[in-house]
Amino acid sequence: MKKLSLTILLLSIALGSLAQSFKPLLDLKPSKTVFLYASDAKEALAAIDDPVVAKDVECLALPIKEECGITAPEQMVGDLGQICNINKTARFDLYLPENPNGKMVVMCPGGGYVVVCTYGEGLYAASWLLDKGYAVAVAKHRMPNGHWTVPLEDMQNIFRWCRANCILWGVSKIGVMGYSAGGHLAASVSTLYVDAATRPDFSILFYPVITFEGEHVEPGTRMNLLGREEYWAERKGYTPDEYIARQKQYAALKEHYSLEKMVDANTPPAFIVHGQADDVVPVQNSLLYYSRLVECGVKSELQIYDSPKHGFCFFWGDIADHDWLDPEIRSNLNNSLERWLNNQ
């Protein structure tokens, strides 16, 4: 996503009355909105601040394994559709094409594990894919808020539901697509799956955060998922053995979520794109993941462009006037992605 000003973000949250001004550039509504944990559709709809919602709403009322601890009301805080404070309103928007091609993409918008940017890294990409016959699910998952298992739990629940229903849509393959921190989540889905239902058939990663160790870490994403370094280094209130145990746990978590280390021969193939001039997530993140895919014999594709910085999102067609990516690069990228997807 485009780099957010913390001041603007906090001001937007404070001025909640302005939230409804953040409308998408496309008038595209999902076929269905599915709430993962809510049990009452009317109550769930009343709790969300989101202009993109379907008339057809389903509540799955799934049990929550771990609460994310967020009690503030959900709110939209930016013109990229940034939504914060998603808790029991976790959901996804389902888009079904008129002429299905047998494939589906589950979308993980970026946002640093603080917000989800549901327009530029969700709705607009969904529109592009719909035109090409892909079914799409745009995830609006919970933020971790100190509970690192929560985002992946939501994504795996989305995959389970889509696998159980995909025959109704003529879908036989389901992939995952993510951006920035959403790229980290998409790569987590691709490497930390627990069964056939939660394993993607392919993945698409835009400027993804990959590693949580070494000199190429994007510290904000790691902090928002795992917690602050100072929290893990706290000695007060802990015995020496407890302190050592916490240090070992933090080291293990950083390794576990350094997803280049989780790649093996069964990891799904990936299409990865990054800008060499990325000033938020170092391009080495994509290089690390791609290199490991190659080592494991997983056929994948990496495209690195020299000029774009972080968060060029997904603008095309009638909304291309808002695109800050060079038109020639955008055309090449879209054509390459379409070619690659056709071969999955």
Secondary structure, DSSP 8 states (H G I E B T S, - for coil): -----HHHHHHHHH-GGGGGG---SS----SEEEESS-S-HHHHHHT---S---SSEEE-----SS-----S--EE-STT-EEE--STT-EEEEE--SS--SEEEEEE--STTTEEETIIIIIHHHHHHHHTT-EEEEEE----TT-TTHHHHHHHHHHHHHHHHGGGGT--EEEEEEETHHHHHHHHHHHS--STTTS-S-EEEES----SSSTT--HHHHHHHH--HHHHH--TT--HHHHHHHHHHHHHHHHHT-GGGT--TTS--EEEEEETT-SSS-THHHHHHHHHHHHTT---EEEEESS--S------GGGGGG--S-HHHHHHHHHHHHHHHHT-
